Amino acid sequence: MVSARPHELRLVLFDMDDTLFDHSLTCRAALEQLRREEKPLASRPLDELWREYLRLLESQSSGIAASPATYANLRAERFRLLGDRCGWTMGPKIARELSARYRDHYQRLRRPVPGAVPFVRRVAARVRVGMVTNNEYREQEEKLEFLGLRDLVDPLVVSARENVAKPDPRIYRIALERGKGRAAETVMVGDSWRNDVLGARSAGIRPVWFNRFGIEPPTRHQVDEFRSYRPTGPAEAVLRHGSSLAGRPFHRTASRPSSRPR
Ligand SMILES: [Mg+2]
């Protein structure tokens, strides 16, 4: 159901990972490659390995880190723990080597969320587009370059550079200030209920949930959502006019295929 909104849309903020850039499936593809190369990892089914990896990512992620070196150390630790889960006790050197190899696979196998790039181009032709994302700045900027969207996204607000992470409303206020947008004329599009939906809402911004896997909302809050960028028209209409979930049954949290990794 489409309803009129009182404010004109002037600024659209996007999340990066699993909203525009397909982080989860890139992770999966990189792990699949590593699993082919390392016998101990092959002792576990790929799906199990992937979910465990995403769990480890989630448990490590604060959204803020001091430096790229910190991320490299965290990644090595993830592989040490992942090895543990497969009965493979590895020293720090092997963990670093494995994580570096994973990183190479990840870079090579990167992919956008289907339809995301043309969708952002279409939106950017009409209103200002910005990004609010948790991670290290250069990493996220590089993803934007990979997607061919770097020139279209301004402001690019990244947690590690700002020293504040989603869902803290302060990071959204930074985006509003730099994007010269008022909260009432802005929407935030993202896949994470906590970081993007609740975070944006806490800053007075209307969230639009990119609910790619069609899961039930974790709470009784109503939220505008779309599940695919294709076709672009309906998704764009949700940004402009909203969509009502009124009348839909609500359930407690369903488990997601992916967490909020980075
Ligand atoms: Mg995300």
Boltz pocket constraint, residues with backbone or C-beta under 6 A from the ligand:
constraints:
  - pocket:
      binder: B
      contacts: [[A, 15], [A, 16], [A, 17], [A, 18], [A, 19], [A, 190], [A, 191], [A, 192], [A, 260], [A, 261]]
      max_distance: 6.0
